[in-house]
Amino acid sequence: MASPPSRSIADLEARLALNWNEDDDTPPLQSLAAVPAFRELADIEARLQANGKPETSKRQGRPPCHDEAVSPLERQHKCRHEKRETRKRQIAILDMETDPFDAKLKRHIKPFLCVLYSDEFEPIIIWEENRDEFIRGVLSAISGLPGSWIIYAHNGGKFDFLFLVSQLRGEVKFKGRGIMSARVGEHELRDSSHIIPERLAAFAKDKFDYDRNRDDIFDIASRKPNRDRWRKEIIDYCIADCRYTLNIVKSFIENFGFKLTIGQAAMSELRKHYNVKKINHGFDTQLRQFYFGGRVECLAGRGHFVGDYELHDVNSMYPAVMANCEHPIGDFSDYDLRRGEPNASTVFVDLVCHNKGALIARDAEGFTSATIDRGRFRTTIWEYNVARQYGLIEDVEIIASWDCRLRSNFSNFIHPLYDNRLKTKDAMRALKEQGLQTTPAFLDLKKDDIFFKLLLNNSYGKFAMNPANYREHYLTDPGERPPEEWFKSLEELDDHDRIEYLQPIFSNSEYAIWQKPSPSFRYNNVGTAASITGAARAVLLAALQHAKGAIYCDTDSIICRALEGVQKHKSDLGAWDLEDEFSKVIVNGKKLYAVWHKKPKILTPEQIADGLKSDYTVKSKGTAQITWQEMLDMLNGANVVKFNKAPTFTKFSTQNYMSRSIRATAQIMKVG
């Protein structure tokens, strides 16, 4: 006798569920909803969405996932729905307040206030001047939360969580010096800046005088730090930061699930429209030769340029070339490597030629440059075609053409996001004109705008990730080792390589950090990323042929006297736009230049406090608050030493105010 259809469905569902991960936000049978036998599943999901939360069985007074009256299929999916909804509720925010930063005295700072915040419980407040007691109090508060919570802190991985690092144990995900994810008992700590890589002030932030956090002024009567007088104001400010962070984090989770990074979220959204094949380590090594970042050039060398200059940039350069160009999305089986001229299927070209500033390569010191006159270049078809069109390469010898049969643009992913972002900006502008920029409606639009921007700009880079550089970490008590299971992945290494991972990379009296290569990495497709970044460089290269008096370019922008012969529009995707106008420009090197605005900028109080000037802007990668005079000094050969405004914390429990000696690096070609 045949089994009832519901039993067959339930059996298959149960088998598939064995491979289902609770961290996966997509139910495993979603792709089967079109099959008639599984339409019941779609009906169940629709009812759950309509109800908003699990129904309770009137007959038994318990959730339907425990109700034997419903079918096994419905019971199983309602259980999953309940778990997802419970997980969404168990989100909290952690924020700390510390001594103010002091780059002059270079004092080590310590925290004194921590707030744990959720809309599921009253704020938990720890105010403690003793550092050790403070850390114990924070960890105790986290451990005491019932259930299993994910606790976010904005930029917490490089700041708040590093005050706790000596007490963390087990597997910890680090990115550079910062913590991405760690566990405290049943709870997970996460840095929300990995899903929302924006300053909190870009969304919402209250004004606050950080001098109120000072502990070097004492109230004589109470013999307490002066900040104790401002306790309520400091706590209220910290709670407000938590509230804003929770708002945008929960919105992210509602839209994209529990992704650890914005790159993961963007890639997940892109893969709903496109199937980009993954490649293996060996083929990644071959294609990575064609991968370079954005083009940055001091086109007229080092100098002080006086006169009328303009800054033109492309509206969303990388999203534009993703939407408008066909990129390789295949694996090894989809490529052909051959001798001969490029054709309609060619995506990369390996050649020797005389180069007139068109193609980029790495020089003898490993730096990317377009100034190499003759040599071997591995380039994209986009740059090759532009170079040929404008006669920028000569004496060409093709070593190999790399053809790919499987190519695609990403217009179905890019265009809806970009169009929605424009509509969102229009709606924000309308509310702002009515003075409604502090309303919930405006903040909701602001969140949408941030999400659209992040999705547009964070998918292509994920294709280029190099997991061979990834490391896993385990924290133990000093003198202890991770469990033997953690070392099993080292068995595939030879003895010489394995030895270095059999001892901690750091140990002191409080904790030890162990490190090993990540055994579970997967490559995406660096060929896709190489084509996208190459297409962007080709757009820039073509525009440079129409620029008059160009002195500097960076990825998607040109500083020049004038730019003609290109598509211009204020908001069209991929069009050039006049961004600003200057009366003088100082160029000291790549990522090191200054511009004097014809029309002074209107700055916020926060920008003024950060040292920004309305008359001029200095661009210096990794260093802030360089003055116009200091840029002139560098132009004339001086070294300028700058200390970071905030201390740099590390996973080794150190904090230092990093200094940087800055000097002009571009060659002098013109002095005005």
Stockholm file with secondary structure:
# STOCKHOLM 1.0

chainA/1-672         MASPPSRSIADLEARLALNWNEDDDTPPLQSLAAVPAFRELADIEARLQANGKPETSKRQGRPPCHDEAVSPLERQHKCRHEKRETRKRQIAILDMETDPFDAKLKRHIKPFLCVLYSDEFEPIIIWEENRDEFIRGVLSAISGLPGSWIIYAHNGGKFDFLFLVSQLRGEVKFKGRGIMSARVGEHELRDSSHIIPERLAAFAKDKFDYDRNRDDIFDIASRKPNRDRWRKEIIDYCIADCRYTLNIVKSFIENFGFKLTIGQAAMSELRKHYNVKKINHGFDTQLRQFYFGGRVECLAGRGHFVGDYELHDVNSMYPAVMANCEHPIGDFSDYDLRRGEPNASTVFVDLVCHNKGALIARDAEGFTSATIDRGRFRTTIWEYNVARQYGLIEDVEIIASWDCRLRSNFSNFIHPLYDNRLKTKDAMRALKEQGLQTTPAFLDLKKDDIFFKLLLNNSYGKFAMNPANYREHYLTDPGERPPEEWFKSLEELDDHDRIEYLQPIFSNSEYAIWQKPSPSFRYNNVGTAASITGAARAVLLAALQHAKGAIYCDTDSIICRALEGVQKHKSDLGAWDLEDEFSKVIVNGKKLYAVWHKKPKILTPEQIADGLKSDYTVKSKGTAQITWQEMLDMLNGANVVKFNKAPTFTKFSTQNYMSRSIRATAQIMKVG
#=GR chainA/1-672 SS CCCCHHHHHHHHHHHHHTTCCTTCSSCTTGGGTTSGGGHHHHHHHHHHHHHSSCCCCTTTSSCGGGCTTSCHHHHHHHHHHHHHHHHHHCEEEEEEEESCCCTTTTCCCCEEEEEEEETTEEEEEEECSSHHHHHHHHHHHHHTSSSCCEEEETTGGGTGGGGTGGGCCEEEEEETTEEEEEEETTEEEEEGGGTSCSCGGGTCCCCCCGGGGCCSSEETTTTEEGGGGGHHHHHHHHHHHHHHHHHHHHHHHHHHCSCSSHHHHHHHHHTTTCCCCCCCHHHHHHHGGGCCCCCEECTTCBEEEEEEEEEEEETTHHHHHHHHSCEECCCGGGEEEESSCCCTTEEEEEEEEEESSCSCEECTTSCEESCCCEEEEEEEHHHHHHHHHTTCEEEEEEEEEEEESCEECCHHHHHHHHHHHHHHHHHHHHHHHTTCTTSHHHHHHHHHHHHHHHHHHSSHHHHTCCGGGCEEEEEECTTCCCCHHHHGGGGGSCHHHHHTTSSCSEECSSCEEEEEECTTCCCCCHHHHHHHHHHHHHHHHHHHTTEESCCEEETTEEEESEECSSCBCSSSTTCEEEEEEEEEEEEEETTEEEEEESSCCCCCHHHHHTTCCSSEEEEETTCCCCCHHHHHHHHTTCCEEEECSSCEECTTSCEECCEEEECCCSCBCCCC
#=GC SS_cons         CCCCHHHHHHHHHHHHHTTCCTTCSSCTTGGGTTSGGGHHHHHHHHHHHHHSSCCCCTTTSSCGGGCTTSCHHHHHHHHHHHHHHHHHHCEEEEEEEESCCCTTTTCCCCEEEEEEEETTEEEEEEECSSHHHHHHHHHHHHHTSSSCCEEEETTGGGTGGGGTGGGCCEEEEEETTEEEEEEETTEEEEEGGGTSCSCGGGTCCCCCCGGGGCCSSEETTTTEEGGGGGHHHHHHHHHHHHHHHHHHHHHHHHHHCSCSSHHHHHHHHHTTTCCCCCCCHHHHHHHGGGCCCCCEECTTCBEEEEEEEEEEEETTHHHHHHHHSCEECCCGGGEEEESSCCCTTEEEEEEEEEESSCSCEECTTSCEESCCCEEEEEEEHHHHHHHHHTTCEEEEEEEEEEEESCEECCHHHHHHHHHHHHHHHHHHHHHHHTTCTTSHHHHHHHHHHHHHHHHHHSSHHHHTCCGGGCEEEEEECTTCCCCHHHHGGGGGSCHHHHHTTSSCSEECSSCEEEEEECTTCCCCCHHHHHHHHHHHHHHHHHHHTTEESCCEEETTEEEESEECSSCBCSSSTTCEEEEEEEEEEEEEETTEEEEEESSCCCCCHHHHHTTCCSSEEEEETTCCCCCHHHHHHHHTTCCEEEECSSCEECTTSCEECCEEEECCCSCBCCCC
//
